[in-house]
Amino acid sequence: PDRLMDFGLALDDVLSAARQSTAVRGAGFIENTNQRIVLRTRGQSLTPQQLGEVTLAHHLGQTVRLKDVAKVVEGPEPKFGDALVNGERGVVMLVSSQYGANTLDVTHATEDALQELTPAFAAEKIVLQSKLFRPANFIEASLHNVNQSLLIGGVLVAVVLFFFLLDWRTAFISFLSIPLSLLVAVILLDRYGVSLNTLTLGGFAIAIGVVVDDAIIDVENILRRVRDNLTLTPPRPVFEVVLDASLEVRSAVVYATFIVALVFFPVLTLTGIQGKLFTPLATAFILAILASLAAALTVTPALCLVLLSRTKPREEPRYVRWMKDQHRGWLQALSRRPRTVIGVAVALIVMATATLPFFGGEFLPEFREGHFVLHMAALPGTSLEESLRLGKQVTEELLKNPHIHSVSQQAGRAENGEDTWGTHYSELHIELQPLSAEDAETVASEMRKTLETFPGLTFRIMSPLAERIEETISGATAEVVVNIFGDDLDVLDEKAAELSRVLSNIKGATDVQIESQPGSPQTVVSLRPERLTQFGFRPVDVLDAIQTAYQGTAVAQTYEGNRVFDVDVILDEASRKVPEKIGSLMLRNAEGLRMPLRELADIYPTTGRYVIAHERAQRRQQVTCNVVGRDMAAFVDDMKKQVGKISFPAGVYPVFGGSGLTQSAARKELLVHSAIAGIGILLLLSVVFRNTRNLLLVLANMPFALIGGVLAVFATGGSLSLGSLVGFVTLFGLTTRNSIMMISHFEHLVEKEGMAWGLEAAIRGASERMLPILMTALVTALGLLPLAIGSGEAGREIEGPMAIVILGGLLTSTVLNLLVLPTLALRYGKFETAKDV
């Protein structure tokens, strides 16, 4: 500015000279009778030195060049944001995959490309940190853990089969249904473009113990009938024995499998985020069990005929006979006290049901990604350099934690970034060392303790996947969101501050933040129309001069090879750092009169905001927080009560959002769809059983399963996630199978074999069904055991709670099914021969 004054020039002169210094233009062509000659101009590409030599004006007989009044240099545009990597200046590059692309493929291809650039980085002395945030780590760990669960579950299932059958042939026939079922399911998934991911593999892991159930029931019945046939004189042909034994249980097997599939109808029809997470799991599970049914109806009987017809089957193991003897003894003892048995069962069911309202709830569990995103906010108006200084201090403190591998900071935002952050706002990516689930749980609390030592800064800690889910649900990267709508910004700010104080005092609330904080420093330049008219200045000329001085104006382009660069005019950096110098900006009108800006406008400091958020065509202020050490459902209920005490003026109102409300909506949706599925199950059962009494006996197993599921949830913290609810739905379908097998066998003994219904028939039927019921329950439970034990590990966060509920429910339902259901059937069942009917 001082050099411009020395030569009697203004910003307009610099703009005009710079605009005319160079241009990228086509030049046309010359065409004669036999040629067209293209004209090509040269000399548009200017270096800063050449541009500095451009004539600006003549002053007292001397030529004034651009470099006499300006610094002509190569430089970056003013920054919107900056970055640190482990506390050192750096560039953080984000690579996003296209919609539908495979994350692992994109990651590996990107890493291969970076590996090829290693020599170039070394030559430029660039240090590359290629794994500041690598989502593929979570995917690979999840796949490894789920595959491990599949493998361990398969081995345990094989051990159980051989233990109870003690015959490699029958164990092999039963076990073969696992690879056959999973292979068919994989082929179908691939046919419809569904990838093998942690969700579909989780569905297989849950199904691994279930897919063998149909084969076990078929094989056990065939094996028992073949053994019985050996005692006959003369024995029947093996083909007839195998066929009749398979047909004996076929109806019950088919209907039981369809009921299990129908139970997953509510899961398949979930919408929103929960639908995206659970639908692949449910699809994989249903395909696997339907494939297992097909194998049990075709492959299993055929293999039994081939393998069991050549040599005599082994006798029933001694310990199995001992178990059956013990079972008969228990049944005889319990049959003498039916009221006591029924009373105890009802009391357990009532107690389990009564505890349900006291359980907490959460939408989804914490994902063990090994990475955190830390949002850091200083006071609005904080400069970029100050944000970096604070970020460096935070980074240094966090890196003292041995569990933290790296920290990268993005301050402000990229020029064309999708987030409208101010320079006071930063996002820090924190990569953890490989940790166990227990250690990972403590890192977040350790980080929060560290961050408490930085007063004046607000923080929010999230895992990337949870953040994306929350952002999809509510548009905010937090678990609890309260939007305040209205027209008056001051009122919105006042109520947001009051709401922030209320949330901070609620137990479990952490990372409380106000989205658009007021107080961002501003300097207002208010034009004075009468002064502009008096001295002949046009408003737009004044506004353009201010924009050029403090924001910059692109006046031309120059190029280097195929790269094009803008030529910008802007006030020098030293002048732009002093707010008091704004009024000294010299302006000139059309007649050449020069005046400082302060003579044409009022200039004064004030406060404002860096962003004004809108939603539903209304102004919006947003208060967010996360929940730690408390279940989400209880927190949301408490929050609504406290917020209800706040008085909102007319036209201003709060709207709640976040995963807490989504969880409630998902629960209602699951319950409604479960009711619809329940009607379908009742219709199927009414086809299997011709009287209401026997149908109700089958349904009695559902509350039996509820007892164990509730105990399992209580033992693991008393929190019901959406995965736990899906586990209960699955559990009711799985346990119904055993009830169907028990009651249908009672009917077979009476209707087909002509036994009179009484204690002897009940004990015999229960004893003959003890082994398949026990085996199916055990293989299902052991197939789920790896998922349940490692429920906190990566990849098992969703399936783990499901497995825990199913395990607990299988335990109680199996015990009660073997002991209480025969007693109930003896007292209330209705079993008649065809002649009686």
HELIX and SHEET records of a PDB file:
HELIX    1   1 ASP A    2  ASP A    6  1                                   5    
HELIX    2   2 LEU A   11  ARG A   19  1                                   9    
HELIX    3   3 PRO A   48  GLY A   52  1                                   5    
HELIX    4   4 LEU A   66  VAL A   69  1                                   4    
HELIX    5   5 THR A  103  GLU A  116  1                                  14    
HELIX    6   6 THR A  118  ALA A  123  1                                   6    
HELIX    7   7 PRO A  135  LEU A  165  1                                  31    
HELIX    8   8 TRP A  168  PHE A  175  1                                   8    
HELIX    9   9 SER A  177  ARG A  191  1                                  15    
HELIX   10  10 THR A  198  ALA A  207  1                                  10    
HELIX   11  11 ASP A  213  LEU A  230  1                                  18    
HELIX   12  12 VAL A  238  VAL A  263  1                                  26    
HELIX   13  13 PHE A  265  LEU A  268  1                                   4    
HELIX   14  14 GLY A  272  LEU A  308  1                                  37    
HELIX   15  15 ARG A  318  SER A  335  1                                  18    
HELIX   16  16 PRO A  338  THR A  355  1                                  18    
HELIX   17  17 LEU A  356  PHE A  358  5                                   3    
HELIX   18  18 LEU A  384  LEU A  398  1                                  15    
HELIX   19  19 ALA A  437  LEU A  451  1                                  15    
HELIX   20  20 PRO A  464  SER A  474  1                                  11    
HELIX   21  21 LEU A  489  SER A  504  1                                  16    
HELIX   22  22 PRO A  529  PHE A  535  1                                   7    
HELIX   23  23 PRO A  539  TYR A  550  1                                  12    
HELIX   24  24 GLU A  573  ARG A  576  1                                   4    
HELIX   25  25 PRO A  579  SER A  584  5                                   6    
HELIX   26  26 LEU A  597  GLU A  599  5                                   3    
HELIX   27  27 MET A  632  VAL A  643  1                                  12    
HELIX   28  28 SER A  659  VAL A  688  1                                  30    
HELIX   29  29 THR A  692  LEU A  699  1                                   8    
HELIX   30  30 ASN A  701  ALA A  715  1                                  15    
HELIX   31  31 LEU A  722  GLU A  751  1                                  30    
HELIX   32  32 LEU A  759  ILE A  789  1                                  31    
HELIX   33  33 GLU A  799  TYR A  828  1                                  30    
SHEET    1   A 2 PHE A  29  GLU A  31  0                                        
SHEET    2   A 2 ARG A  36  VAL A  38 -1                                        
SHEET    1   B 2 THR A  55  HIS A  59  0                                        
SHEET    2   B 2 GLN A  62  ARG A  65 -1                                        
SHEET    1   C 6 GLU A  88  ARG A  89  0                                        
SHEET    2   C 6 GLY A  81  VAL A  85 -1                                        
SHEET    3   C 6 ILE A 404  GLY A 412 -1                                        
SHEET    4   C 6 TYR A 425  LEU A 432 -1                                        
SHEET    5   C 6 HIS A 371  ALA A 377 -1                                        
SHEET    6   C 6 THR A 458  MET A 462 -1                                        
SHEET    1   D 2 GLY A 360  GLU A 362  0                                        
SHEET    2   D 2 SER A 719  SER A 721  1                                        
SHEET    1   E 4 ALA A 509  ILE A 514  0                                        
SHEET    2   E 4 GLN A 618  VAL A 627 -1                                        
SHEET    3   E 4 VAL A 480  GLY A 486 -1                                        
SHEET    4   E 4 TYR A 653  GLY A 658 -1                                        
SHEET    1   F 3 ALA A 509  ILE A 514  0                                        
SHEET    2   F 3 GLN A 618  VAL A 627 -1                                        
SHEET    3   F 3 ALA A 613  GLU A 615 -1                                        
SHEET    1   G 2 SER A 520  LEU A 527  0                                        
SHEET    2   G 2 ALA A 601  GLY A 608 -1                                        
SHEET    1   H 2 THR A 553  GLU A 560  0                                        
SHEET    2   H 2 ARG A 563  VAL A 569 -1                                        
SHEET    1   I 2 MET A 586  ARG A 588  0                                        
SHEET    2   I 2 ARG A 594  PRO A 596 -1                                        
END                                                                             
